[in-house]
Amino acid sequence: MKNSKRFILLCVVFITMTILLSGCMPGDGSYTDQSPAGFFWGIWHGWIAPISLIFGLFKDVIRVYEINNTGWWYDLGFYLAIVGGFGGFAFSRRKGDHH
């Protein structure tokens, strides 16, 4: 009984997060040459890159990387999120393996 409630809660959280994240993915048309994505959007897009990759399979306009961006600053934010986010997960796993 307790495990089924956890499973239902996990499914609800997953569906809610998927819906919330799908509104701010790269390539959704919210950025233009006059209003490009900046540093903080680069960080956000780096964090949600795996989710964007999956959504991109189903919607052709969704991309991992926003093409309408400010340039170097967006790239820096994107790179920091990729390296910091995924590198941090690998470090925490490695740290837990040591006895």
MOPAC internal coordinates of N, CA, C and O (Angstrom, degrees):
PM7 1SCF
backbone

  N    0.0000 0     0.00 0     0.00 0    0    0    0
  C    1.4509 1     0.00 0     0.00 0    1    0    0
  C    1.5283 1   110.82 1     0.00 0    2    1    0
  O    1.2310 1   120.97 1   134.32 1    3    2    1
  N    1.3414 1   115.74 1   -45.68 1    3    2    1
  C    1.4513 1   119.84 1  -178.47 1    5    3    2
  C    1.5304 1   110.95 1   -66.30 1    6    5    3
  O    1.2310 1   120.31 1   141.18 1    7    6    5
  N    1.3352 1   117.01 1   -38.82 1    7    6    5
  C    1.4636 1   120.52 1   179.47 1    9    7    6
  C    1.5172 1   111.74 1   -67.96 1   10    9    7
  O    1.2310 1   119.92 1   144.74 1   11   10    9
  N    1.3295 1   117.76 1   -35.26 1   11   10    9
  C    1.4637 1   119.59 1   179.60 1   13   11   10
  C    1.5320 1   110.87 1   -68.88 1   14   13   11
  O    1.2310 1   119.70 1   145.08 1   15   14   13
  N    1.3207 1   118.18 1   -34.92 1   15   14   13
  C    1.4640 1   120.88 1   176.34 1   17   15   14
  C    1.5263 1   110.74 1   -67.01 1   18   17   15
  O    1.2310 1   120.79 1   140.29 1   19   18   17
  N    1.3211 1   116.10 1   -39.71 1   19   18   17
  C    1.4623 1   119.73 1   177.30 1   21   19   18
  C    1.5218 1   110.84 1   -64.30 1   22   21   19
  O    1.2310 1   120.66 1   138.18 1   23   22   21
  N    1.3140 1   116.34 1   -41.82 1   23   22   21
  C    1.4622 1   120.79 1   179.76 1   25   23   22
  C    1.5225 1   110.69 1   -62.94 1   26   25   23
  O    1.2310 1   120.26 1   135.82 1   27   26   25
  N    1.3204 1   117.11 1   -44.18 1   27   26   25
  C    1.4684 1   120.92 1   178.73 1   29   27   26
  C    1.5269 1   110.05 1   -63.42 1   30   29   27
  O    1.2310 1   120.11 1   136.13 1   31   30   29
  N    1.3218 1   117.39 1   -43.87 1   31   30   29
  C    1.4627 1   121.16 1   178.06 1   33   31   30
  C    1.5273 1   110.87 1   -61.72 1   34   33   31
  O    1.2310 1   120.25 1   136.97 1   35   34   33
  N    1.3151 1   117.13 1   -43.03 1   35   34   33
  C    1.4594 1   121.07 1   178.10 1   37   35   34
  C    1.5225 1   111.40 1   -61.93 1   38   37   35
  O    1.2310 1   120.00 1   138.59 1   39   38   37
  N    1.3184 1   117.61 1   -41.41 1   39   38   37
  C    1.4696 1   121.43 1   177.83 1   41   39   38
  C    1.5259 1   111.27 1   -63.84 1   42   41   39
  O    1.2310 1   120.25 1   136.92 1   43   42   41
  N    1.3210 1   117.12 1   -43.08 1   43   42   41
  C    1.4649 1   121.24 1   179.56 1   45   43   42
  C    1.5305 1   110.32 1   -63.90 1   46   45   43
  O    1.2310 1   120.19 1   135.90 1   47   46   45
  N    1.3298 1   117.25 1   -44.10 1   47   46   45
  C    1.4649 1   121.04 1   178.73 1   49   47   46
  C    1.5259 1   110.19 1   -63.43 1   50   49   47
  O    1.2310 1   119.85 1   136.77 1   51   50   49
  N    1.3254 1   117.88 1   -43.23 1   51   50   49
  C    1.4626 1   121.77 1  -179.98 1   53   51   50
  C    1.5272 1   111.40 1   -62.27 1   54   53   51
  O    1.2310 1   120.14 1   134.25 1   55   54   53
  N    1.3160 1   117.33 1   -45.75 1   55   54   53
  C    1.4678 1   121.18 1   179.93 1   57   55   54
  C    1.5279 1   110.63 1   -65.06 1   58   57   55
  O    1.2310 1   120.37 1   137.41 1   59   58   57
  N    1.3234 1   116.90 1   -42.59 1   59   58   57
  C    1.4636 1   120.98 1   178.62 1   61   59   58
  C    1.5253 1   111.30 1   -62.23 1   62   61   59
  O    1.2310 1   120.23 1   133.98 1   63   62   61
  N    1.3170 1   117.17 1   -46.02 1   63   62   61
  C    1.4637 1   120.74 1   179.23 1   65   63   62
  C    1.5251 1   111.35 1   -64.03 1   66   65   63
  O    1.2310 1   120.18 1   141.33 1   67   66   65
  N    1.3080 1   117.26 1   -38.67 1   67   66   65
  C    1.4616 1   120.88 1   178.58 1   69   67   66
  C    1.5201 1   110.84 1   -62.28 1   70   69   67
  O    1.2310 1   120.44 1   136.14 1   71   70   69
  N    1.3102 1   116.76 1   -43.86 1   71   70   69
  C    1.4707 1   120.81 1   179.21 1   73   71   70
  C    1.5265 1   110.66 1   -65.61 1   74   73   71
  O    1.2310 1   120.28 1   136.23 1   75   74   73
  N    1.3309 1   117.07 1   -43.77 1   75   74   73
  C    1.4658 1   120.45 1  -179.48 1   77   75   74
  C    1.5264 1   112.04 1   -65.81 1   78   77   75
  O    1.2310 1   120.37 1   139.13 1   79   78   77
  N    1.3173 1   116.91 1   -40.87 1   79   78   77
  C    1.4610 1   120.26 1  -177.96 1   81   79   78
  C    1.5183 1   112.96 1   -73.37 1   82   81   79
  O    1.2310 1   120.08 1   153.75 1   83   82   81
  N    1.3149 1   117.45 1   -26.25 1   83   82   81
  C    1.4650 1   119.60 1  -176.90 1   85   83   82
  C    1.5266 1   112.18 1   -69.77 1   86   85   83
  O    1.2310 1   119.67 1   163.82 1   87   86   85
  N    1.3117 1   118.23 1   -16.18 1   87   86   85
  C    1.4587 1   121.23 1  -179.62 1   89   87   86
  C    1.5183 1   114.41 1   -81.60 1   90   89   87
  O    1.2310 1   119.72 1   172.70 1   91   90   89
  N    1.3172 1   118.14 1    -7.30 1   91   90   89
  C    1.4701 1   119.88 1  -176.44 1   93   91   90
  C    1.5225 1   111.93 1  -135.54 1   94   93   91
  O    1.2310 1   120.65 1  -141.28 1   95   94   93
  N    1.3171 1   116.37 1    38.72 1   95   94   93
  C    1.4612 1   121.06 1   179.98 1   97   95   94
  C    1.5213 1   110.80 1   -90.97 1   98   97   95
  O    1.2310 1   120.56 1   -26.99 1   99   98   97
  N    1.3140 1   116.53 1   153.01 1   99   98   97
  C    1.4641 1   119.91 1   177.49 1  101   99   98
  C    1.5249 1   111.38 1   -61.95 1  102  101   99
  O    1.2310 1   120.83 1   -41.57 1  103  102  101
  N    1.3189 1   116.03 1   138.43 1  103  102  101
  C    1.4562 1   120.75 1   177.92 1  105  103  102
  C    1.5101 1   114.05 1    90.66 1  106  105  103
  O    1.2310 1   120.01 1  -174.97 1  107  106  105
  N    1.3303 1   117.59 1     5.03 1  107  106  105
  C    1.4695 1   119.98 1  -177.62 1  109  107  106
  C    1.5266 1   113.06 1   -80.75 1  110  109  107
  O    1.2310 1   119.82 1   179.51 1  111  110  109
  N    1.3245 1   117.96 1    -0.49 1  111  110  109
  C    1.4604 1   121.68 1   177.05 1  113  111  110
  C    1.5112 1   115.16 1    90.83 1  114  113  111
  O    1.2310 1   119.63 1  -176.75 1  115  114  113
  N    1.3238 1   118.32 1     3.25 1  115  114  113
  C    1.4615 1   119.97 1  -178.17 1  117  115  114
  C    1.5297 1   112.81 1   -83.83 1  118  117  115
  O    1.2310 1   119.43 1   171.66 1  119  118  117
  N    1.3254 1   118.69 1    -8.34 1  119  118  117
  C    1.4619 1   122.22 1   179.32 1  121  119  118
  C    1.5189 1   109.57 1  -115.71 1  122  121  119
  O    1.2310 1   121.04 1   -38.95 1  123  122  121
  N    1.3330 1   115.61 1   141.05 1  123  122  121
  C    1.4625 1   121.92 1   179.74 1  125  123  122
  C    1.5235 1   108.57 1  -131.67 1  126  125  123
  O    1.2310 1   120.73 1    -1.22 1  127  126  125
  N    1.3228 1   116.21 1   178.78 1  127  126  125
  C    1.4638 1   120.21 1   175.62 1  129  127  126
  C    1.5247 1   111.06 1   -64.10 1  130  129  127
  O    1.2310 1   120.34 1   147.86 1  131  130  129
  N    1.3339 1   116.96 1   -32.14 1  131  130  129
  C    1.4628 1   121.00 1   179.29 1  133  131  130
  C    1.5285 1   112.01 1   -79.44 1  134  133  131
  O    1.2310 1   119.92 1   154.25 1  135  134  133
  N    1.3184 1   117.77 1   -25.75 1  135  134  133
  C    1.4603 1   122.73 1  -179.32 1  137  135  134
  C    1.5333 1   109.21 1  -134.62 1  138  137  135
  O    1.2310 1   120.28 1  -103.83 1  139  138  137
  N    1.3475 1   117.06 1    76.17 1  139  138  137
  C    1.4662 1   120.13 1  -175.54 1  141  139  138
  C    1.5298 1   112.81 1   -82.01 1  142  141  139
  O    1.2310 1   121.17 1   -17.14 1  143  142  141
  N    1.3136 1   115.37 1   162.86 1  143  142  141
  C    1.4650 1   121.96 1   175.55 1  145  143  142
  C    1.5222 1   108.64 1   -73.29 1  146  145  143
  O    1.2310 1   120.35 1   -42.90 1  147  146  145
  N    1.3296 1   116.93 1   137.10 1  147  146  145
  C    1.4570 1   121.98 1  -177.11 1  149  147  146
  C    1.5185 1   113.00 1  -107.50 1  150  149  147
  O    1.2310 1   121.37 1    20.72 1  151  150  149
  N    1.3239 1   114.98 1  -159.28 1  151  150  149
  C    1.4607 1   122.92 1  -175.32 1  153  151  150
  C    1.5242 1   112.72 1   -57.19 1  154  153  151
  O    1.2310 1   120.18 1   129.51 1  155  154  153
  N    1.3318 1   117.26 1   -50.49 1  155  154  153
  C    1.4652 1   120.23 1  -176.29 1  157  155  154
  C    1.5221 1   112.05 1   -68.50 1  158  157  155
  O    1.2310 1   120.45 1   146.36 1  159  158  157
  N    1.3305 1   116.74 1   -33.64 1  159  158  157
  C    1.4634 1   118.86 1   174.46 1  161  159  158
  C    1.5213 1   110.20 1   -68.81 1  162  161  159
  O    1.2310 1   120.14 1   148.36 1  163  162  161
  N    1.3281 1   117.34 1   -31.64 1  163  162  161
  C    1.4608 1   120.54 1   174.60 1  165  163  162
  C    1.5204 1   111.04 1   -61.97 1  166  165  163
  O    1.2310 1   120.78 1   137.99 1  167  166  165
  N    1.3342 1   116.11 1   -42.01 1  167  166  165
  C    1.4676 1   119.81 1   176.49 1  169  167  166
  C    1.5261 1   110.05 1   -62.01 1  170  169  167
  O    1.2310 1   120.78 1   132.21 1  171  170  169
  N    1.3201 1   116.11 1   -47.79 1  171  170  169
  C    1.4632 1   119.84 1  -178.77 1  173  171  170
  C    1.5246 1   111.27 1   -60.92 1  174  173  171
  O    1.2310 1   120.39 1   134.22 1  175  174  173
  N    1.3221 1   116.85 1   -45.78 1  175  174  173
  C    1.4623 1   120.34 1  -178.93 1  177  175  174
  C    1.5239 1   111.46 1   -65.87 1  178  177  175
  O    1.2310 1   120.07 1   148.87 1  179  178  177
  N    1.3254 1   117.46 1   -31.13 1  179  178  177
  C    1.4600 1   120.28 1   174.75 1  181  179  178
  C    1.5172 1   112.13 1   -67.52 1  182  181  179
  O    1.2310 1   120.71 1   139.71 1  183  182  181
  N    1.3290 1   116.26 1   -40.29 1  183  182  181
  C    1.4654 1   120.04 1   179.23 1  185  183  182
  C    1.5220 1   112.21 1   -65.77 1  186  185  183
  O    1.2310 1   120.42 1   141.98 1  187  186  185
  N    1.3276 1   116.81 1   -38.02 1  187  186  185
  C    1.4656 1   118.85 1  -176.78 1  189  187  186
  C    1.5274 1   112.37 1   -97.73 1  190  189  187
  O    1.2310 1   120.04 1  -166.45 1  191  190  189
  N    1.3271 1   117.53 1    13.55 1  191  190  189
  C    1.4714 1   121.19 1  -178.38 1  193  191  190
  C    1.5324 1   113.39 1   -54.62 1  194  193  191
  O    1.2310 1   118.54 1   136.16 1  195  194  193
  N    1.3317 1   120.38 1   -43.84 1  195  194  193
  C    1.4719 1   118.60 1   178.97 1  197  195  194
  C    1.5318 1   112.61 1   -62.66 1  198  197  195
  O    1.2310 1   120.57 1   142.22 1  199  198  197
  N    1.3268 1   116.52 1   -37.78 1  199  198  197
  C    1.4657 1   120.18 1   178.91 1  201  199  198
  C    1.5237 1   109.86 1   -69.23 1  202  201  199
  O    1.2310 1   120.56 1   140.04 1  203  202  201
  N    1.3305 1   116.54 1   -39.96 1  203  202  201
  C    1.4685 1   120.58 1   177.65 1  205  203  202
  C    1.5191 1   111.24 1   -62.49 1  206  205  203
  O    1.2310 1   120.52 1   142.30 1  207  206  205
  N    1.3099 1   116.60 1   -37.70 1  207  206  205
  C    1.4613 1   120.56 1   178.86 1  209  207  206
  C    1.5234 1   110.80 1   -62.24 1  210  209  207
  O    1.2310 1   120.24 1   137.71 1  211  210  209
  N    1.3164 1   117.15 1   -42.29 1  211  210  209
  C    1.4690 1   121.25 1   179.14 1  213  211  210
  C    1.5249 1   110.40 1   -67.80 1  214  213  211
  O    1.2310 1   120.06 1   134.42 1  215  214  213
  N    1.3418 1   117.48 1   -45.58 1  215  214  213
  C    1.4665 1   120.51 1   178.78 1  217  215  214
  C    1.5205 1   111.32 1   -62.74 1  218  217  215
  O    1.2310 1   120.41 1   147.15 1  219  218  217
  N    1.3396 1   116.81 1   -32.85 1  219  218  217
  C    1.4555 1   121.44 1   179.40 1  221  219  218
  C    1.5177 1   113.52 1   -63.07 1  222  221  219
  O    1.2310 1   120.36 1   157.73 1  223  222  221
  N    1.3191 1   116.93 1   -22.27 1  223  222  221
  C    1.4652 1   120.35 1   175.57 1  225  223  222
  C    1.5223 1   111.51 1   -66.76 1  226  225  223
  O    1.2310 1   120.35 1   150.37 1  227  226  225
  N    1.3245 1   116.93 1   -29.63 1  227  226  225
  C    1.4589 1   121.90 1  -174.50 1  229  227  226
  C    1.5265 1   113.54 1  -102.68 1  230  229  227
  O    1.2310 1   120.13 1   154.45 1  231  230  229
  N    1.3429 1   117.36 1   -25.55 1  231  230  229
  C    1.4666 1   121.80 1   178.51 1  233  231  230
  C    1.5233 1   108.25 1  -125.77 1  234  233  231
  O    1.2310 1   120.54 1   -61.72 1  235  234  233
  N    1.3152 1   116.56 1   118.28 1  235  234  233
  C    1.4629 1   121.11 1  -175.63 1  237  235  234
  C    1.5243 1   113.97 1   -63.67 1  238  237  235
  O    1.2310 1   119.54 1   154.42 1  239  238  237
  N    1.3186 1   118.49 1   -25.58 1  239  238  237
  C    1.4657 1   120.30 1  -176.67 1  241  239  238
  C    1.5281 1   112.94 1   -80.21 1  242  241  239
  O    1.2310 1   119.51 1   160.32 1  243  242  241
  N    1.3125 1   118.54 1   -19.68 1  243  242  241
  C    1.4647 1   122.07 1  -178.73 1  245  243  242
  C    1.5227 1   109.15 1   -78.61 1  246  245  243
  O    1.2310 1   120.83 1   -49.96 1  247  246  245
  N    1.3127 1   116.02 1   130.04 1  247  246  245
  C    1.4593 1   122.74 1   179.88 1  249  247  246
  C    1.5224 1   109.67 1  -126.41 1  250  249  247
  O    1.2310 1   120.60 1   -12.57 1  251  250  249
  N    1.3117 1   116.46 1   167.43 1  251  250  249
  C    1.4559 1   121.63 1   176.85 1  253  251  250
  C    1.5256 1   110.16 1   -78.89 1  254  253  251
  O    1.2310 1   120.61 1   151.18 1  255  254  253
  N    1.3375 1   116.44 1   -28.82 1  255  254  253
  C    1.4583 1   123.06 1  -171.83 1  257  255  254
  C    1.5236 1   108.80 1  -128.58 1  258  257  255
  O    1.2310 1   120.22 1   -47.59 1  259  258  257
  N    1.3252 1   117.18 1   132.41 1  259  258  257
  C    1.4708 1   121.24 1   179.73 1  261  259  258
  C    1.5243 1   110.01 1   -79.46 1  262  261  259
  O    1.2310 1   120.42 1   -57.72 1  263  262  261
  N    1.3324 1   116.80 1   122.28 1  263  262  261
  C    1.4665 1   119.64 1  -178.46 1  265  263  262
  C    1.5241 1   112.23 1   -77.20 1  266  265  263
  O    1.2310 1   119.65 1   152.83 1  267  266  265
  N    1.3181 1   118.28 1   -27.17 1  267  266  265
  C    1.4729 1   121.98 1   176.35 1  269  267  266
  C    1.5236 1   108.29 1   -89.80 1  270  269  267
  O    1.2310 1   120.81 1   -94.84 1  271  270  269
  N    1.3337 1   116.07 1    85.16 1  271  270  269
  C    1.4601 1   120.00 1  -177.02 1  273  271  270
  C    1.5205 1   110.22 1  -133.78 1  274  273  271
  O    1.2310 1   121.05 1    -5.19 1  275  274  273
  N    1.3453 1   115.60 1   174.81 1  275  274  273
  C    1.4598 1   121.01 1  -176.36 1  277  275  274
  C    1.5238 1   113.11 1   -82.12 1  278  277  275
  O    1.2310 1   119.75 1   177.11 1  279  278  277
  N    1.2947 1   118.08 1    -2.89 1  279  278  277
  C    1.4622 1   120.87 1   177.88 1  281  279  278
  C    1.5129 1   112.50 1   102.22 1  282  281  279
  O    1.2310 1   121.21 1    55.54 1  283  282  281
  N    1.3316 1   115.28 1  -124.46 1  283  282  281
  C    1.4542 1   121.31 1  -172.49 1  285  283  282
  C    1.5265 1   112.79 1   -58.90 1  286  285  283
  O    1.2310 1   119.82 1   139.96 1  287  286  285
  N    1.3300 1   117.96 1   -40.04 1  287  286  285
  C    1.4661 1   120.73 1  -178.11 1  289  287  286
  C    1.5255 1   111.50 1   -66.48 1  290  289  287
  O    1.2310 1   120.23 1   138.91 1  291  290  289
  N    1.3194 1   117.17 1   -41.09 1  291  290  289
  C    1.4642 1   120.26 1   175.96 1  293  291  290
  C    1.5277 1   109.60 1   -62.86 1  294  293  291
  O    1.2310 1   120.89 1   134.81 1  295  294  293
  N    1.3271 1   115.91 1   -45.19 1  295  294  293
  C    1.4658 1   120.46 1   179.40 1  297  295  294
  C    1.5264 1   111.20 1   -58.83 1  298  297  295
  O    1.2310 1   120.29 1   137.39 1  299  298  297
  N    1.3310 1   117.05 1   -42.61 1  299  298  297
  C    1.4633 1   121.10 1   178.95 1  301  299  298
  C    1.5275 1   110.90 1   -61.80 1  302  301  299
  O    1.2310 1   120.22 1   132.71 1  303  302  301
  N    1.3224 1   117.18 1   -47.29 1  303  302  301
  C    1.4602 1   120.28 1   178.35 1  305  303  302
  C    1.5164 1   112.30 1   -61.10 1  306  305  303
  O    1.2310 1   120.54 1   136.58 1  307  306  305
  N    1.3211 1   116.57 1   -43.42 1  307  306  305
  C    1.4659 1   121.48 1   179.11 1  309  307  306
  C    1.5277 1   110.23 1   -61.34 1  310  309  307
  O    1.2310 1   120.81 1   132.82 1  311  310  309
  N    1.3227 1   116.06 1   -47.18 1  311  310  309
  C    1.4583 1   121.23 1  -178.79 1  313  311  310
  C    1.5310 1   111.30 1   -64.02 1  314  313  311
  O    1.2310 1   119.98 1   135.91 1  315  314  313
  N    1.3255 1   117.64 1   -44.09 1  315  314  313
  C    1.4665 1   120.73 1   178.87 1  317  315  314
  C    1.5240 1   111.65 1   -60.34 1  318  317  315
  O    1.2310 1   120.49 1   140.66 1  319  318  317
  N    1.3231 1   116.67 1   -39.34 1  319  318  317
  C    1.4636 1   120.00 1   179.39 1  321  319  318
  C    1.5209 1   111.24 1   -68.29 1  322  321  319
  O    1.2310 1   120.32 1   137.89 1  323  322  321
  N    1.3264 1   117.00 1   -42.11 1  323  322  321
  C    1.4632 1   120.05 1   179.08 1  325  323  322
  C    1.5217 1   110.29 1   -63.35 1  326  325  323
  O    1.2310 1   120.18 1   129.08 1  327  326  325
  N    1.3171 1   117.27 1   -50.92 1  327  326  325
  C    1.4614 1   121.47 1  -177.42 1  329  327  326
  C    1.5259 1   110.95 1   -69.25 1  330  329  327
  O    1.2310 1   120.15 1   134.42 1  331  330  329
  N    1.3135 1   117.33 1   -45.58 1  331  330  329
  C    1.4558 1   120.64 1  -178.39 1  333  331  330
  C    1.5124 1   113.25 1   -69.14 1  334  333  331
  O    1.2310 1   120.41 1   138.43 1  335  334  333
  N    1.3265 1   116.81 1   -41.57 1  335  334  333
  C    1.4569 1   120.25 1  -178.56 1  337  335  334
  C    1.5098 1   113.06 1   -69.45 1  338  337  335
  O    1.2310 1   120.72 1   126.16 1  339  338  337
  N    1.3136 1   116.23 1   -53.84 1  339  338  337
  C    1.4565 1   119.47 1  -175.73 1  341  339  338
  C    1.5203 1   111.54 1   -79.07 1  342  341  339
  O    1.2310 1   119.91 1   146.52 1  343  342  341
  N    1.3186 1   117.78 1   -33.48 1  343  342  341
  C    1.4563 1   120.35 1   177.07 1  345  343  342
  C    1.5186 1   111.68 1   -66.40 1  346  345  343
  O    1.2310 1   120.33 1   144.09 1  347  346  345
  N    1.3284 1   116.98 1   -35.91 1  347  346  345
  C    1.4584 1   121.03 1   178.08 1  349  347  346
  C    1.5144 1   112.62 1   -65.28 1  350  349  347
  O    1.2310 1   120.57 1   143.53 1  351  350  349
  N    1.3344 1   116.51 1   -36.47 1  351  350  349
  C    1.4613 1   119.94 1   177.80 1  353  351  350
  C    1.5234 1   110.46 1   -66.38 1  354  353  351
  O    1.2310 1   120.16 1   137.48 1  355  354  353
  N    1.3143 1   117.30 1   -42.52 1  355  354  353
  C    1.4624 1   120.99 1  -179.77 1  357  355  354
  C    1.5260 1   110.30 1   -65.35 1  358  357  355
  O    1.2310 1   120.02 1   140.43 1  359  358  357
  N    1.3294 1   117.57 1   -39.57 1  359  358  357
  C    1.4546 1   121.02 1   179.98 1  361  359  358
  C    1.5231 1   110.89 1   -64.96 1  362  361  359
  O    1.2310 1   120.22 1   138.33 1  363  362  361
  N    1.3272 1   117.19 1   -41.67 1  363  362  361
  C    1.4627 1   119.66 1  -178.63 1  365  363  362
  C    1.5199 1   110.98 1   -67.73 1  366  365  363
  O    1.2310 1   119.82 1   146.04 1  367  366  365
  N    1.3183 1   117.94 1   -33.96 1  367  366  365
  C    1.4607 1   120.42 1   176.89 1  369  367  366
  C    1.5223 1   110.05 1   -68.97 1  370  369  367
  O    1.2310 1   120.43 1   136.66 1  371  370  369
  N    1.3096 1   116.78 1   -43.34 1  371  370  369
  C    1.4535 1   120.86 1  -179.05 1  373  371  370
  C    1.5277 1   110.27 1   -64.79 1  374  373  371
  O    1.2310 1   120.88 1   140.82 1  375  374  373
  N    1.3076 1   115.92 1   -39.18 1  375  374  373
  C    1.4531 1   120.91 1  -179.49 1  377  375  374
  C    1.5247 1   110.67 1   -64.26 1  378  377  375
  O    1.2310 1   119.87 1   142.93 1  379  378  377
  N    1.3248 1   117.86 1   -37.07 1  379  378  377
  C    1.4575 1   121.77 1   179.95 1  381  379  378
  C    1.5123 1   113.71 1   -73.02 1  382  381  379
  O    1.2310 1   119.78 1   159.97 1  383  382  381
  N    1.3444 1   118.03 1   -20.03 1  383  382  381
  C    1.4590 1   121.19 1  -178.62 1  385  383  382
  C    1.5188 1   112.77 1   -78.30 1  386  385  383
  O    1.2310 1   119.86 1   158.08 1  387  386  385
  N    1.3285 1   117.87 1   -21.92 1  387  386  385
  C    1.4591 1   120.83 1  -179.21 1  389  387  386
  C    1.5178 1   109.49 1   -75.06 1  390  389  387
  O    1.2310 1   121.01 1   -41.44 1  391  390  389
  N    1.3427 1   115.67 1   138.56 1  391  390  389
  C    1.4710 1   119.83 1  -178.77 1  393  391  390
  C    1.4878 1   110.73 1  -107.50 1  394  393  391
  O    1.2310 1   120.10 1   180.00 1  395  394  393

